[in-house]
Amino acid sequence: MEDTENQGLVPFGPSARNVFKSGLKLVHLHLILAIEDRGQISAAAEALGISQPAASRMLGEIESILRAPLCERVARGVELTPYGKALARRARTIFLELRETAREIGELKTGRGGSVSLGSVTGPALHLAVPAMHQVTTAYPGIEISIQVENSNVLIRELMAARHDFVIGRIPDDIDPRQFDLVEIGSEDVCLIVREGHPLLEKPVIVHGDLPGYDWVFQPAGTLLRRSVEDSFLTSGVPLPTTTINTSSIILTLSIVRNTNAIAPVAKDVAELVASNGTSIGEIRILPIDFAITIRPYSLITPRGRELPPSAKLLYDLILQESKG
């Protein structure tokens, strides 16, 4: 606890040791992180499975223990004060250490060769993470690897919550990039997919003006892929699609596209994996568009100052090697 005392909790008054003796609990730390992640006490309370009044009382308890204001009201909800942000930063470190402790004890009890948890956006999950995971599991049969394929908005928050060792993705615009170490490893092209037999496939080339009249399957609002597609529409002066289905599930996306006239933007690696040459109704085709949909490069991302355990470092290095191959 002395390290915490020296690096950010001094303004709270009592030392870190005395703070925890005074009654600060892990549930208090969970609440502060939930408030930071969601920006509203009601949403934080829902995430913790408690009522809003209970969350407000708990917040008051923490502020009483630390003798400092942790939140302030803003237009869209609440925001952590500098004291609150310092507590949240240290809370993430505490939960990381608890997770690593549980992992180390579990590995000692089972005799396994280690475990790794990573998150990745879809494209590099297919052509970088999968080959690297195969190399690791072949060389170290006892290793356990968990991978979450999601959009960057979800993955970065999971990384901040110490639920992943590292992530392949991008830092969302609303997250401070100074919290992370990044190694840029590749770019991701975007394609538009439809079902075989879609009316647009009768055209040799598709322009923006051909697209708004159809249903679209999008990633959730605010995700980088979706914003890139929307920016493409706005730049061309064409109205955004009015009927959309929002999902981060690639399986659900493919099912909707196969069974309707909906259009979906997906990573090129995904499109090439599922697209056919068009031999039967319901198969997936890539639309021949006359414009590019660009999305910024993805990176290997780790929290700044966090050292990867050996098993995670091995997979990290192999993914980096794959990206240069």
C-alpha positions as CSV (number, residue, x, y, z in Angstrom):
1,M,0.0,0.0,0.0
2,E,3.0,2.4,0.5
3,D,3.3,2.6,-3.3
4,T,-0.3,3.7,-3.7
5,E,0.2,6.2,-0.9
6,N,3.2,7.8,-2.6
7,Q,1.7,7.9,-6.1
8,G,-1.7,9.5,-6.0
9,L,-3.8,9.1,-2.8
10,V,-1.9,11.6,-0.6
11,P,-4.5,14.4,-1.3
12,F,-7.1,12.2,0.4
13,G,-5.5,12.8,3.8
14,P,-5.1,9.4,5.5
15,S,-2.5,6.9,4.3
16,A,-3.7,4.1,2.1
17,R,-3.3,1.7,5.0
18,N,-5.5,3.8,7.2
19,V,-8.0,4.3,4.4
20,F,-8.7,0.6,4.2
21,K,-8.7,0.3,7.9
22,S,-11.4,3.0,7.9
23,G,-13.7,0.9,5.9
24,L,-13.0,1.2,2.1
25,K,-14.1,-2.0,0.5
26,L,-13.7,-3.7,-2.9
27,V,-17.4,-3.0,-3.7
28,H,-16.6,0.7,-3.3
29,L,-13.9,0.4,-5.9
30,H,-16.3,-1.4,-8.2
31,L,-18.7,1.5,-7.9
32,I,-16.1,4.1,-8.7
33,L,-15.0,2.2,-11.8
34,A,-18.6,1.7,-12.9
35,I,-19.3,5.4,-12.5
36,E,-16.1,6.2,-14.6
37,D,-17.1,3.8,-17.3
38,R,-20.8,4.8,-17.6
39,G,-20.9,8.4,-16.5
40,Q,-24.1,8.0,-14.6
41,I,-24.8,6.8,-11.1
42,S,-28.0,5.1,-12.2
43,A,-26.2,3.2,-14.9
44,A,-23.4,2.3,-12.5
45,A,-26.0,1.1,-10.0
46,E,-27.6,-1.1,-12.6
47,A,-24.2,-2.6,-13.6
48,L,-23.6,-3.6,-9.9
49,G,-27.1,-4.9,-9.4
50,I,-28.1,-2.4,-6.8
51,S,-30.6,0.5,-6.6
52,Q,-29.6,4.1,-7.4
53,P,-30.2,5.3,-3.8
54,A,-27.9,2.5,-2.6
55,A,-25.2,3.6,-5.0
56,S,-25.6,7.2,-4.0
57,R,-25.3,6.2,-0.3
58,M,-22.2,4.1,-1.1
59,L,-20.6,7.0,-3.0
60,G,-21.2,9.2,0.1
61,E,-19.5,6.5,2.3
62,I,-16.5,6.6,0.0
63,E,-16.2,10.4,0.1
64,S,-16.6,10.3,3.8
65,I,-13.8,7.8,4.2
66,L,-11.5,9.6,1.8
67,R,-12.5,13.1,2.9
68,A,-12.7,14.3,-0.7
69,P,-15.3,14.8,-3.4
70,L,-15.1,12.1,-6.0
71,C,-17.9,13.1,-8.5
72,E,-19.3,16.2,-9.9
73,R,-22.5,16.7,-12.0
74,V,-22.1,17.5,-15.7
75,A,-24.7,18.0,-18.5
76,R,-24.9,14.3,-19.3
77,G,-24.6,12.8,-15.8
78,V,-21.6,12.7,-13.5
79,E,-17.8,12.9,-14.0
80,L,-15.0,11.9,-11.6
81,T,-13.0,14.7,-10.0
82,P,-9.2,14.4,-10.0
83,Y,-9.6,12.6,-6.6
84,G,-12.1,10.2,-8.2
85,K,-9.9,9.6,-11.2
86,A,-6.9,8.8,-9.0
87,L,-8.9,6.3,-7.0
88,A,-10.2,4.7,-10.2
89,R,-6.7,4.4,-11.6
90,R,-5.5,2.7,-8.5
91,A,-8.6,0.5,-8.3
92,R,-7.9,-0.9,-11.8
93,T,-4.4,-1.8,-10.6
94,I,-5.8,-3.5,-7.5
95,F,-8.3,-5.6,-9.5
96,L,-5.5,-6.5,-12.0
97,E,-3.3,-7.8,-9.2
98,L,-6.2,-9.8,-7.8
99,R,-6.9,-11.3,-11.2
100,E,-3.3,-12.2,-11.7
101,T,-3.2,-13.7,-8.2
102,A,-6.2,-15.9,-9.0
103,R,-4.6,-16.9,-12.3
104,E,-1.3,-17.8,-10.7
105,I,-2.9,-19.9,-7.9
106,G,-5.1,-21.6,-10.4
107,E,-2.2,-22.5,-12.6
108,L,-0.3,-23.9,-9.6
109,K,-3.3,-26.0,-8.5
110,T,-4.0,-27.4,-12.0
111,G,-0.4,-27.7,-13.3
112,R,-1.4,-25.9,-16.5
113,G,1.1,-24.1,-18.6
114,G,-0.5,-20.7,-18.1
115,S,-3.5,-18.8,-19.4
116,V,-4.0,-15.8,-21.7
117,S,-7.0,-13.5,-22.3
118,L,-7.1,-11.2,-25.3
119,G,-9.7,-9.2,-27.2
120,S,-9.6,-8.5,-30.9
121,V,-11.6,-6.8,-33.6
122,T,-12.7,-9.2,-36.3
123,G,-10.2,-8.8,-39.1
124,P,-6.9,-9.3,-37.2
125,A,-8.6,-12.0,-35.1
126,L,-8.9,-14.1,-38.2
127,H,-5.6,-13.5,-39.9
128,L,-3.3,-12.7,-37.0
129,A,-4.7,-14.1,-33.7
130,V,-5.8,-17.5,-35.1
131,P,-2.4,-18.5,-36.6
132,A,-0.6,-17.2,-33.5
133,M,-2.9,-19.1,-31.2
134,H,-2.3,-22.3,-33.2
135,Q,1.5,-21.9,-32.8
136,V,1.2,-21.4,-29.0
137,T,-1.2,-24.3,-28.4
138,T,1.0,-26.6,-30.6
139,A,4.2,-25.7,-28.7
140,Y,2.5,-25.5,-25.2
141,P,-0.4,-28.0,-25.1
142,G,-1.2,-27.0,-21.5
143,I,-1.9,-23.4,-22.2
144,E,-5.5,-22.0,-22.0
145,I,-6.4,-19.1,-24.3
146,S,-9.6,-17.0,-24.1
147,I,-10.4,-14.6,-26.9
148,Q,-13.2,-12.1,-27.2
149,V,-14.1,-10.8,-30.7
150,E,-15.9,-7.5,-30.4
151,N,-15.7,-3.8,-31.4
152,S,-13.0,-1.6,-30.0
153,N,-15.3,0.3,-27.7
154,V,-16.1,-2.8,-25.8
155,L,-12.6,-4.3,-25.9
156,I,-10.8,-1.3,-24.5
157,R,-13.2,-1.0,-21.6
158,E,-12.7,-4.7,-20.9
159,L,-8.9,-4.1,-21.0
160,M,-9.3,-1.2,-18.6
161,A,-11.2,-3.5,-16.3
162,A,-8.3,-5.9,-16.3
163,R,-10.3,-8.7,-18.0
164,H,-7.8,-9.0,-20.9
165,D,-4.1,-9.1,-21.0
166,F,-4.0,-7.2,-24.3
167,V,-6.2,-6.1,-27.1
168,I,-5.9,-5.9,-30.9
169,G,-8.0,-2.8,-31.9
170,R,-8.2,0.9,-31.7
171,I,-8.6,3.5,-28.9
172,P,-12.1,5.0,-29.0
173,D,-12.2,8.8,-29.2
174,D,-13.7,9.2,-25.7
175,I,-10.9,7.3,-24.0
176,D,-7.6,8.9,-23.0
177,P,-4.9,7.2,-25.1
178,R,-2.2,8.1,-22.6
179,Q,-3.4,5.2,-20.5
180,F,-2.0,2.7,-23.0
181,D,1.0,1.5,-24.9
182,L,0.3,0.9,-28.6
183,V,2.1,-0.9,-31.4
184,E,0.5,-0.3,-34.8
185,I,0.4,-3.6,-36.7
186,G,-2.0,-3.3,-39.6
187,S,-4.9,-1.8,-41.5
188,E,-8.4,-3.1,-42.1
189,D,-10.3,-2.7,-45.3
190,V,-14.1,-2.5,-45.2
191,C,-16.5,-4.2,-47.6
192,L,-20.3,-4.1,-48.0
193,I,-22.0,-7.5,-48.2
194,V,-25.4,-8.6,-49.4
195,R,-27.1,-11.9,-50.2
196,E,-26.8,-13.6,-53.6
197,G,-29.8,-12.4,-55.7
198,H,-29.8,-8.9,-54.1
199,P,-31.2,-6.3,-56.5
200,L,-28.0,-4.2,-56.3
201,L,-25.9,-7.0,-57.8
202,E,-27.6,-6.3,-61.1
203,K,-25.5,-3.1,-61.3
204,P,-21.8,-3.4,-62.4
205,V,-20.7,-0.7,-60.0
206,I,-22.5,0.7,-56.9
207,V,-22.4,4.4,-55.9
208,H,-23.4,6.0,-52.6
209,G,-26.7,7.1,-54.0
210,D,-27.8,3.4,-54.6
211,L,-27.5,2.5,-51.0
212,P,-29.8,4.4,-48.6
213,G,-33.0,2.8,-49.8
214,Y,-32.1,-0.6,-48.2
215,D,-32.1,-1.8,-44.6
216,W,-28.6,-1.8,-43.0
217,V,-27.0,-4.0,-40.3
218,F,-24.7,-1.8,-38.4
219,Q,-22.4,-2.2,-35.4
220,P,-23.7,-0.2,-32.4
221,A,-23.7,3.6,-32.6
222,G,-20.4,5.2,-31.9
223,T,-18.2,2.3,-33.0
224,L,-15.4,3.1,-35.3
225,L,-16.5,1.0,-38.2
226,R,-20.0,2.4,-38.2
227,R,-18.7,6.0,-38.0
228,S,-16.4,5.3,-40.9
229,V,-19.4,4.2,-43.0
230,E,-21.5,7.1,-41.9
231,D,-18.7,9.6,-42.7
232,S,-18.5,8.1,-46.1
233,F,-22.2,8.8,-46.7
234,L,-21.9,12.3,-45.3
235,T,-18.8,13.2,-47.3
236,S,-20.6,12.1,-50.5
237,G,-23.7,14.2,-49.7
238,V,-26.0,11.2,-49.5
239,P,-28.5,10.8,-46.6
240,L,-27.7,8.2,-44.0
241,P,-29.8,5.0,-44.2
242,T,-33.0,5.4,-42.2
243,T,-33.8,1.7,-41.3
244,T,-31.0,0.1,-39.4
245,I,-30.5,-3.0,-37.2
246,N,-27.7,-2.6,-34.7
247,T,-25.7,-5.6,-33.5
248,S,-22.1,-6.4,-32.7
249,S,-22.7,-10.1,-33.5
250,I,-21.2,-11.2,-36.8
251,I,-23.3,-14.4,-36.8
252,L,-26.5,-12.4,-36.5
253,T,-25.3,-10.0,-39.1
254,L,-24.7,-12.8,-41.6
255,S,-28.0,-14.4,-40.8
256,I,-29.9,-11.1,-41.4
257,V,-28.0,-10.4,-44.7
258,R,-28.6,-14.0,-46.0
259,N,-32.4,-13.8,-45.4
260,T,-33.2,-10.1,-46.3
261,N,-32.1,-7.4,-48.7
262,A,-30.1,-5.7,-45.9
263,I,-26.6,-4.4,-46.5
264,A,-23.8,-4.8,-43.9
265,P,-20.3,-3.3,-43.6
266,V,-17.8,-5.8,-42.4
267,A,-14.0,-6.2,-42.4
268,K,-12.6,-7.4,-45.7
269,D,-11.1,-10.5,-44.1
270,V,-14.6,-11.5,-42.9
271,A,-16.2,-10.8,-46.2
272,E,-13.7,-12.9,-48.1
273,L,-14.1,-15.7,-45.6
274,V,-17.9,-15.9,-46.0
275,A,-18.5,-14.7,-49.6
276,S,-19.2,-17.0,-52.4
277,N,-19.0,-16.8,-56.2
278,G,-22.8,-16.7,-56.2
279,T,-24.2,-20.1,-56.9
280,S,-27.3,-20.2,-54.8
281,I,-29.8,-17.8,-53.1
282,G,-28.8,-16.9,-49.6
283,E,-25.0,-17.0,-50.1
284,I,-23.0,-13.9,-49.3
285,R,-21.6,-11.6,-52.0
286,I,-19.4,-8.5,-51.8
287,L,-20.9,-5.4,-53.4
288,P,-18.7,-3.8,-56.2
289,I,-18.6,-0.3,-54.8
290,D,-16.8,2.7,-56.5
291,F,-15.6,4.2,-53.2
292,A,-13.3,3.2,-50.3
293,I,-14.4,3.0,-46.7
294,T,-11.3,3.7,-44.6
295,I,-10.8,3.0,-40.9
296,R,-7.7,3.9,-39.0
297,P,-5.1,1.2,-38.4
298,Y,-5.4,-1.2,-35.5
299,S,-2.7,-1.8,-32.8
300,L,-1.6,-4.2,-30.1
301,I,-2.7,-2.4,-27.0
302,T,-1.7,-2.9,-23.4
303,P,-2.3,-0.7,-20.4
304,R,0.7,1.6,-19.7
305,G,2.9,0.2,-17.0
306,R,1.4,-3.3,-16.9
307,E,3.9,-6.1,-17.6
308,L,2.5,-9.0,-19.5
309,P,2.7,-12.4,-17.8
310,P,5.0,-14.9,-19.7
311,S,2.1,-16.8,-21.5
312,A,0.5,-13.6,-22.6
313,K,3.8,-12.1,-23.7
314,L,4.4,-15.2,-25.9
315,L,1.1,-14.8,-27.7
316,Y,1.6,-11.1,-28.0
317,D,5.1,-11.5,-29.6
318,L,3.7,-14.2,-32.0
319,I,0.9,-11.9,-33.2
320,L,3.4,-9.1,-33.7
321,Q,5.6,-11.5,-35.7
322,E,2.5,-12.6,-37.8
323,S,1.8,-8.9,-38.6
324,K,5.3,-8.5,-40.1
325,G,5.1,-11.7,-42.1
